[in-house]
Amino acid sequence: MTDKFKNVPVEEDTAIKFRSVTKFENIDALHEVWYWEGVTAESLIFADEDITHISLKELEQKIIASPFYQNDNGVTVKKSDELTFVNFNFVVG
């Protein structure tokens, strides 16, 4: 895992099911599948320094148009500790 993702926070009650460094549109990203309180979802996590050239709305739209996005349950974006988390593919149950 590259150093920029070595301290990605995980909330205490969240279980990480899968984690892998990947590229999204030639941008380094950490891809996670996680489970929290009956919800399974995925995240692409970006270092803020790597996405200065793109707006959050544009990033969200690109993810929705990508093969990563597999259902129409929406996207959330959260910024934390110089990282941007884009969450998607929410499944309840």
N, CA, C and O atoms as CSV, one atom per row, in Angstrom:
chain,resi,resn,atom,element,x,y,z
A,1,MET,N,N,0.851,-1.171,0.000
A,1,MET,CA,C,0.000,0.000,0.000
A,1,MET,C,C,0.895,1.232,0.000
A,1,MET,O,O,1.871,1.292,0.747
A,2,THR,N,N,0.572,2.200,-0.822
A,2,THR,CA,C,1.398,3.391,-0.868
A,2,THR,C,C,1.254,4.164,0.439
A,2,THR,O,O,0.241,4.060,1.131
A,3,ASP,N,N,2.283,4.939,0.762
A,3,ASP,CA,C,2.303,5.671,2.027
A,3,ASP,C,C,1.101,6.591,2.211
A,3,ASP,O,O,0.651,6.798,3.338
A,4,LYS,N,N,0.580,7.141,1.134
A,4,LYS,CA,C,-0.535,8.089,1.275
A,4,LYS,C,C,-1.785,7.432,1.845
A,4,LYS,O,O,-2.675,8.129,2.333
A,5,PHE,N,N,-1.869,6.104,1.793
A,5,PHE,CA,C,-3.042,5.399,2.324
A,5,PHE,C,C,-2.747,4.592,3.585
A,5,PHE,O,O,-3.599,3.827,4.038
A,6,LYS,N,N,-1.564,4.748,4.155
A,6,LYS,CA,C,-1.197,3.900,5.292
A,6,LYS,C,C,-1.969,4.234,6.566
A,6,LYS,O,O,-2.089,3.381,7.445
A,7,ASN,N,N,-2.492,5.447,6.688
A,7,ASN,CA,C,-3.218,5.840,7.896
A,7,ASN,C,C,-4.679,6.164,7.632
A,7,ASN,O,O,-5.253,7.040,8.279
A,8,VAL,N,N,-5.275,5.464,6.688
A,8,VAL,CA,C,-6.694,5.692,6.402
A,8,VAL,C,C,-7.497,5.275,7.637
A,8,VAL,O,O,-7.397,4.136,8.094
A,9,PRO,N,N,-8.289,6.200,8.170
A,9,PRO,CA,C,-9.054,5.858,9.370
A,9,PRO,C,C,-10.177,4.863,9.067
A,9,PRO,O,O,-10.777,4.883,7.993
A,10,VAL,N,N,-10.440,4.000,10.039
A,10,VAL,CA,C,-11.568,3.069,9.961
A,10,VAL,C,C,-12.364,3.250,11.246
A,10,VAL,O,O,-11.820,3.138,12.344
A,11,GLU,N,N,-13.637,3.526,11.103
A,11,GLU,CA,C,-14.460,3.696,12.288
A,11,GLU,C,C,-14.542,2.380,13.051
A,11,GLU,O,O,-14.562,1.301,12.459
A,12,GLU,N,N,-14.587,2.489,14.361
A,12,GLU,CA,C,-14.489,1.334,15.249
A,12,GLU,C,C,-15.489,0.225,14.950
A,12,GLU,O,O,-15.158,-0.954,15.075
A,13,ASP,N,N,-16.689,0.581,14.561
A,13,ASP,CA,C,-17.730,-0.433,14.323
A,13,ASP,C,C,-17.880,-0.800,12.847
A,13,ASP,O,O,-18.895,-1.376,12.455
A,14,THR,N,N,-16.879,-0.473,12.024
A,14,THR,CA,C,-16.888,-0.808,10.601
A,14,THR,C,C,-15.905,-1.936,10.330
A,14,THR,O,O,-14.762,-1.893,10.784
A,15,ALA,N,N,-16.350,-2.947,9.588
A,15,ALA,CA,C,-15.484,-4.070,9.208
A,15,ALA,C,C,-15.066,-3.899,7.753
A,15,ALA,O,O,-15.912,-3.778,6.867
A,16,ILE,N,N,-13.759,-3.888,7.511
A,16,ILE,CA,C,-13.241,-3.799,6.148
A,16,ILE,C,C,-13.178,-5.219,5.582
A,16,ILE,O,O,-12.490,-6.078,6.134
A,17,LYS,N,N,-13.888,-5.463,4.493
A,17,LYS,CA,C,-13.951,-6.785,3.865
A,17,LYS,C,C,-12.899,-6.951,2.773
A,17,LYS,O,O,-12.462,-8.067,2.493
A,18,PHE,N,N,-12.490,-5.833,2.152
A,18,PHE,CA,C,-11.537,-5.863,1.045
A,18,PHE,C,C,-10.860,-4.505,0.992
A,18,PHE,O,O,-11.497,-3.476,1.218
A,19,ARG,N,N,-9.568,-4.505,0.694
A,19,ARG,CA,C,-8.834,-3.231,0.562
A,19,ARG,C,C,-7.711,-3.434,-0.437
A,19,ARG,O,O,-6.922,-4.370,-0.306
A,20,SER,N,N,-7.632,-2.552,-1.447
A,20,SER,CA,C,-6.594,-2.665,-2.468
A,20,SER,C,C,-6.318,-1.300,-3.088
A,20,SER,O,O,-7.243,-0.537,-3.367
A,21,VAL,N,N,-5.046,-1.002,-3.300
A,21,VAL,CA,C,-4.680,0.213,-4.015
A,21,VAL,C,C,-4.951,-0.003,-5.493
A,21,VAL,O,O,-4.633,-1.059,-6.040
A,22,THR,N,N,-5.533,0.990,-6.135
A,22,THR,CA,C,-5.890,0.891,-7.545
A,22,THR,C,C,-5.652,2.246,-8.209
A,22,THR,O,O,-5.152,3.177,-7.578
A,23,LYS,N,N,-6.004,2.343,-9.448
A,23,LYS,CA,C,-5.996,3.609,-10.185
A,23,LYS,C,C,-7.424,3.888,-10.636
A,23,LYS,O,O,-8.141,2.986,-11.068
A,24,PHE,N,N,-7.820,5.138,-10.530
A,24,PHE,CA,C,-9.094,5.574,-11.079
A,24,PHE,C,C,-8.803,6.797,-11.929
A,24,PHE,O,O,-8.400,7.839,-11.413
A,25,GLU,N,N,-9.007,6.669,-13.240
A,25,GLU,CA,C,-8.689,7.766,-14.163
A,25,GLU,C,C,-7.243,8.239,-13.955
A,25,GLU,O,O,-6.981,9.441,-13.933
A,26,ASN,N,N,-6.330,7.314,-13.806
A,26,ASN,CA,C,-4.902,7.594,-13.588
A,26,ASN,C,C,-4.604,8.304,-12.274
A,26,ASN,O,O,-3.548,8.920,-12.130
A,27,ILE,N,N,-5.512,8.225,-11.328
A,27,ILE,CA,C,-5.319,8.802,-9.998
A,27,ILE,C,C,-5.204,7.637,-9.011
A,27,ILE,O,O,-6.015,6.711,-9.045
A,28,ASP,N,N,-4.199,7.682,-8.135
A,28,ASP,CA,C,-4.084,6.663,-7.098
A,28,ASP,C,C,-5.330,6.693,-6.221
A,28,ASP,O,O,-5.819,7.763,-5.860
A,29,ALA,N,N,-5.837,5.518,-5.884
A,29,ALA,CA,C,-7.012,5.420,-5.013
A,29,ALA,C,C,-6.908,4.146,-4.192
A,29,ALA,O,O,-6.266,3.177,-4.596
A,30,LEU,N,N,-7.544,4.165,-3.047
A,30,LEU,CA,C,-7.684,2.967,-2.234
A,30,LEU,C,C,-9.129,2.506,-2.387
A,30,LEU,O,O,-10.060,3.258,-2.095
A,31,HIS,N,N,-9.315,1.273,-2.844
A,31,HIS,CA,C,-10.651,0.704,-3.034
A,31,HIS,C,C,-10.951,-0.172,-1.829
A,31,HIS,O,O,-10.181,-1.076,-1.504
A,32,GLU,N,N,-12.060,0.095,-1.176
A,32,GLU,CA,C,-12.471,-0.705,-0.020
A,32,GLU,C,C,-13.900,-1.205,-0.204
A,32,GLU,O,O,-14.739,-0.545,-0.817
A,33,VAL,N,N,-14.149,-2.395,0.349
A,33,VAL,CA,C,-15.505,-2.901,0.538
A,33,VAL,C,C,-15.657,-3.020,2.045
A,33,VAL,O,O,-14.803,-3.603,2.713
A,34,TRP,N,N,-16.734,-2.475,2.580
A,34,TRP,CA,C,-16.898,-2.440,4.029
A,34,TRP,C,C,-18.326,-2.774,4.444
A,34,TRP,O,O,-19.260,-2.749,3.642
A,35,TYR,N,N,-18.456,-3.091,5.742
A,35,TYR,CA,C,-19.746,-3.447,6.326
A,35,TYR,C,C,-19.923,-2.626,7.602
A,35,TYR,O,O,-19.025,-2.557,8.441
A,36,TRP,N,N,-21.102,-2.003,7.734
A,36,TRP,CA,C,-21.395,-1.210,8.923
A,36,TRP,C,C,-22.893,-1.246,9.196
A,36,TRP,O,O,-23.694,-0.819,8.365
A,37,GLU,N,N,-23.261,-1.755,10.358
A,37,GLU,CA,C,-24.651,-1.767,10.829
A,37,GLU,C,C,-25.653,-2.247,9.781
A,37,GLU,O,O,-26.663,-1.587,9.534
A,38,GLY,N,N,-25.375,-3.387,9.172
A,38,GLY,CA,C,-26.301,-3.970,8.205
A,38,GLY,C,C,-26.153,-3.445,6.784
A,38,GLY,O,O,-26.919,-3.831,5.902
A,39,VAL,N,N,-25.191,-2.581,6.554
A,39,VAL,CA,C,-24.976,-1.999,5.225
A,39,VAL,C,C,-23.603,-2.419,4.709
A,39,VAL,O,O,-22.597,-2.257,5.399
A,40,THR,N,N,-23.569,-2.956,3.498
A,40,THR,CA,C,-22.319,-3.222,2.800
A,40,THR,C,C,-22.203,-2.181,1.696
A,40,THR,O,O,-23.184,-1.870,1.021
A,41,ALA,N,N,-21.010,-1.649,1.516
A,41,ALA,CA,C,-20.803,-0.640,0.469
A,41,ALA,C,C,-19.331,-0.644,0.068
A,41,ALA,O,O,-18.518,-1.382,0.624
A,42,GLU,N,N,-19.018,0.190,-0.897
A,42,GLU,CA,C,-17.645,0.335,-1.372
A,42,GLU,C,C,-17.233,1.790,-1.268
A,42,GLU,O,O,-18.074,2.690,-1.256
A,43,SER,N,N,-15.940,2.008,-1.193
A,43,SER,CA,C,-15.381,3.357,-1.205
A,43,SER,C,C,-14.190,3.397,-2.133
A,43,SER,O,O,-13.426,2.437,-2.226
A,44,LEU,N,N,-14.038,4.510,-2.817
A,44,LEU,CA,C,-12.778,4.878,-3.441
A,44,LEU,C,C,-12.271,6.056,-2.627
A,44,LEU,O,O,-12.967,7.059,-2.466
A,45,ILE,N,N,-11.055,5.928,-2.118
A,45,ILE,CA,C,-10.474,6.935,-1.235
A,45,ILE,C,C,-9.303,7.574,-1.966
A,45,ILE,O,O,-8.429,6.890,-2.497
A,46,PHE,N,N,-9.309,8.904,-1.979
A,46,PHE,CA,C,-8.292,9.659,-2.704
A,46,PHE,C,C,-7.553,10.583,-1.755
A,46,PHE,O,O,-8.150,11.140,-0.833
A,47,ALA,N,N,-6.250,10.748,-1.977
A,47,ALA,CA,C,-5.493,11.785,-1.280
A,47,ALA,C,C,-5.902,13.116,-1.895
A,47,ALA,O,O,-5.899,13.262,-3.117
A,48,ASP,N,N,-6.255,14.088,-1.058
A,48,ASP,CA,C,-6.716,15.379,-1.563
A,48,ASP,C,C,-5.714,16.006,-2.529
A,48,ASP,O,O,-6.105,16.654,-3.499
A,49,GLU,N,N,-4.429,15.813,-2.264
A,49,GLU,CA,C,-3.393,16.397,-3.138
A,49,GLU,C,C,-3.455,15.851,-4.560
A,49,GLU,O,O,-2.967,16.494,-5.489
A,50,ASP,N,N,-4.053,14.665,-4.742
A,50,ASP,CA,C,-4.129,14.036,-6.062
A,50,ASP,C,C,-5.365,14.439,-6.858
A,50,ASP,O,O,-5.460,14.132,-8.047
A,51,ILE,N,N,-6.319,15.126,-6.215
A,51,ILE,CA,C,-7.564,15.450,-6.916
A,51,ILE,C,C,-7.838,16.956,-6.948
A,51,ILE,O,O,-8.990,17.377,-7.047
A,52,THR,N,N,-6.797,17.749,-6.865
A,52,THR,CA,C,-6.980,19.206,-6.894
A,52,THR,C,C,-7.492,19.694,-8.241
A,52,THR,O,O,-8.071,20.777,-8.325
A,53,HIS,N,N,-7.287,18.919,-9.287
A,53,HIS,CA,C,-7.666,19.309,-10.647
A,53,HIS,C,C,-9.111,18.959,-11.007
A,53,HIS,O,O,-9.547,19.218,-12.128
A,54,ILE,N,N,-9.855,18.375,-10.067
A,54,ILE,CA,C,-11.203,17.909,-10.376
A,54,ILE,C,C,-12.137,18.293,-9.229
A,54,ILE,O,O,-11.766,18.189,-8.060
A,55,SER,N,N,-13.332,18.731,-9.561
A,55,SER,CA,C,-14.298,19.070,-8.509
A,55,SER,C,C,-14.877,17.783,-7.920
A,55,SER,O,O,-14.858,16.733,-8.562
A,56,LEU,N,N,-15.383,17.877,-6.714
A,56,LEU,CA,C,-15.991,16.693,-6.085
A,56,LEU,C,C,-17.196,16.213,-6.884
A,56,LEU,O,O,-17.422,15.009,-7.002
A,57,LYS,N,N,-17.965,17.137,-7.429
A,57,LYS,CA,C,-19.131,16.757,-8.240
A,57,LYS,C,C,-18.688,16.006,-9.490
A,57,LYS,O,O,-19.294,15.001,-9.862
A,58,GLU,N,N,-17.632,16.493,-10.139
A,58,GLU,CA,C,-17.120,15.818,-11.335
A,58,GLU,C,C,-16.571,14.434,-10.979
A,58,GLU,O,O,-16.785,13.475,-11.721
A,59,LEU,N,N,-15.872,14.327,-9.859
A,59,LEU,CA,C,-15.353,13.035,-9.418
A,59,LEU,C,C,-16.501,12.061,-9.167
A,59,LEU,O,O,-16.447,10.905,-9.586
A,60,GLU,N,N,-17.526,12.530,-8.489
A,60,GLU,CA,C,-18.714,11.710,-8.232
A,60,GLU,C,C,-19.346,11.241,-9.541
A,60,GLU,O,O,-19.701,10.069,-9.666
A,61,GLN,N,N,-19.489,12.132,-10.509
A,61,GLN,CA,C,-20.087,11.772,-11.796
A,61,GLN,C,C,-19.235,10.748,-12.543
A,61,GLN,O,O,-19.773,9.838,-13.173
A,62,LYS,N,N,-17.915,10.888,-12.477
A,62,LYS,CA,C,-17.022,9.933,-13.143
A,62,LYS,C,C,-17.130,8.552,-12.505
A,62,LYS,O,O,-17.094,7.544,-13.210
A,63,ILE,N,N,-17.260,8.492,-11.195
A,63,ILE,CA,C,-17.418,7.207,-10.526
A,63,ILE,C,C,-18.741,6.564,-10.913
A,63,ILE,O,O,-18.789,5.362,-11.172
A,64,ILE,N,N,-19.811,7.343,-10.958
A,64,ILE,CA,C,-21.121,6.816,-11.363
A,64,ILE,C,C,-21.059,6.253,-12.782
A,64,ILE,O,O,-21.729,5.263,-13.076
A,65,ALA,N,N,-20.279,6.855,-13.652
A,65,ALA,CA,C,-20.165,6.397,-15.041
A,65,ALA,C,C,-19.161,5.257,-15.211
A,65,ALA,O,O,-19.011,4.733,-16.315
A,66,SER,N,N,-18.480,4.869,-14.150
A,66,SER,CA,C,-17.420,3.859,-14.247
A,66,SER,C,C,-17.938,2.450,-13.960
A,66,SER,O,O,-19.050,2.283,-13.460
A,67,PRO,N,N,-17.129,1.440,-14.277
A,67,PRO,CA,C,-17.497,0.055,-13.951
A,67,PRO,C,C,-17.545,-0.229,-12.442
A,67,PRO,O,O,-18.121,-1.237,-12.031
A,68,PHE,N,N,-16.958,0.631,-11.620
A,68,PHE,CA,C,-17.035,0.447,-10.165
A,68,PHE,C,C,-18.469,0.552,-9.672
A,68,PHE,O,O,-18.868,-0.164,-8.754
A,69,TYR,N,N,-19.239,1.438,-10.276
A,69,TYR,CA,C,-20.594,1.745,-9.817
A,69,TYR,C,C,-21.561,0.709,-10.376
A,69,TYR,O,O,-21.741,0.615,-11.590
A,70,GLN,N,N,-22.190,-0.077,-9.481
A,70,GLN,CA,C,-22.988,-1.205,-9.952
A,70,GLN,C,C,-24.449,-1.175,-9.537
A,70,GLN,O,O,-25.215,-2.045,-9.950
A,71,ASN,N,N,-24.856,-0.213,-8.742
A,71,ASN,CA,C,-26.282,-0.097,-8.455
A,71,ASN,C,C,-26.649,1.380,-8.361
A,71,ASN,O,O,-25.768,2.240,-8.348
A,72,ASP,N,N,-27.904,1.669,-8.298
A,72,ASP,CA,C,-28.359,3.057,-8.314
A,72,ASP,C,C,-28.749,3.546,-6.917
A,72,ASP,O,O,-29.709,4.301,-6.765
A,73,ASN,N,N,-28.007,3.118,-5.909
A,73,ASN,CA,C,-28.328,3.497,-4.538
A,73,ASN,C,C,-27.597,4.749,-4.078
A,73,ASN,O,O,-27.526,5.023,-2.880
A,74,GLY,N,N,-27.057,5.504,-5.015
A,74,GLY,CA,C,-26.475,6.792,-4.686
A,74,GLY,C,C,-25.002,6.759,-4.328
A,74,GLY,O,O,-24.365,5.707,-4.269
A,75,VAL,N,N,-24.493,7.956,-4.093
A,75,VAL,CA,C,-23.089,8.178,-3.778
A,75,VAL,C,C,-23.029,9.193,-2.647
A,75,VAL,O,O,-23.787,10.163,-2.639
A,76,THR,N,N,-22.131,8.975,-1.693
A,76,THR,CA,C,-21.860,9.990,-0.680
A,76,THR,C,C,-20.385,10.347,-0.755
A,76,THR,O,O,-19.555,9.523,-1.139
A,77,VAL,N,N,-20.066,11.576,-0.387
A,77,VAL,CA,C,-18.687,12.045,-0.376
A,77,VAL,C,C,-18.393,12.595,1.011
A,77,VAL,O,O,-19.179,13.361,1.569
A,78,LYS,N,N,-17.247,12.194,1.560
A,78,LYS,CA,C,-16.836,12.659,2.886
A,78,LYS,C,C,-15.366,13.020,2.831
A,78,LYS,O,O,-14.562,12.280,2.264
A,79,LYS,N,N,-15.008,14.158,3.421
A,79,LYS,CA,C,-13.612,14.575,3.495
A,79,LYS,C,C,-13.140,14.381,4.935
A,79,LYS,O,O,-13.855,14.711,5.882
A,80,SER,N,N,-11.912,13.835,5.093
A,80,SER,CA,C,-11.360,13.598,6.415
A,80,SER,C,C,-9.847,13.465,6.331
A,80,SER,O,O,-9.337,12.681,5.531
A,81,ASP,N,N,-9.127,14.223,7.149
A,81,ASP,CA,C,-7.672,14.077,7.271
A,81,ASP,C,C,-6.942,14.067,5.930
A,81,ASP,O,O,-6.144,13.169,5.661
A,82,GLU,N,N,-7.215,15.060,5.094
A,82,GLU,CA,C,-6.565,15.201,3.783
A,82,GLU,C,C,-6.888,14.062,2.821
A,82,GLU,O,O,-6.150,13.810,1.869
A,83,LEU,N,N,-8.008,13.374,3.085
A,83,LEU,CA,C,-8.495,12.300,2.226
A,83,LEU,C,C,-9.935,12.598,1.837
A,83,LEU,O,O,-10.672,13.244,2.581
A,84,THR,N,N,-10.323,12.120,0.664
A,84,THR,CA,C,-11.708,12.210,0.215
A,84,THR,C,C,-12.227,10.798,-0.001
A,84,THR,O,O,-11.632,10.013,-0.739
A,85,PHE,N,N,-13.337,10.483,0.647
A,85,PHE,CA,C,-13.979,9.172,0.565
A,85,PHE,C,C,-15.217,9.298,-0.313
A,85,PHE,O,O,-16.105,10.101,-0.023
A,86,VAL,N,N,-15.282,8.518,-1.374
A,86,VAL,CA,C,-16.478,8.466,-2.215
A,86,VAL,C,C,-17.073,7.076,-2.002
A,86,VAL,O,O,-16.459,6.067,-2.346
A,87,ASN,N,N,-18.270,7.038,-1.433
A,87,ASN,CA,C,-18.927,5.785,-1.040
A,87,ASN,C,C,-20.086,5.489,-1.991
A,87,ASN,O,O,-20.824,6.391,-2.387
A,88,PHE,N,N,-20.234,4.207,-2.353
A,88,PHE,CA,C,-21.235,3.834,-3.348
A,88,PHE,C,C,-21.544,2.345,-3.241
A,88,PHE,O,O,-20.968,1.654,-2.401
A,89,ASN,N,N,-22.441,1.847,-4.078
A,89,ASN,CA,C,-22.866,0.439,-4.108
A,89,ASN,C,C,-23.407,-0.015,-2.758
A,89,ASN,O,O,-23.065,-1.093,-2.272
A,90,PHE,N,N,-24.248,0.811,-2.163
A,90,PHE,CA,C,-24.834,0.494,-0.865
A,90,PHE,C,C,-25.842,-0.648,-1.010
A,90,PHE,O,O,-26.697,-0.628,-1.896
A,91,VAL,N,N,-25.728,-1.636,-0.130
A,91,VAL,CA,C,-26.681,-2.746,-0.065
A,91,VAL,C,C,-27.056,-2.932,1.395
A,91,VAL,O,O,-26.185,-3.101,2.248
A,92,VAL,N,N,-28.340,-2.902,1.683
A,92,VAL,CA,C,-28.815,-3.092,3.044
A,92,VAL,C,C,-29.230,-4.548,3.213
A,92,VAL,O,O,-29.935,-5.119,2.381
A,93,GLY,N,N,-28.770,-5.124,4.316
A,93,GLY,CA,C,-29.184,-6.505,4.620
A,93,GLY,C,C,-28.112,-7.515,4.496
A,93,GLY,O,O,-28.350,-8.701,4.727
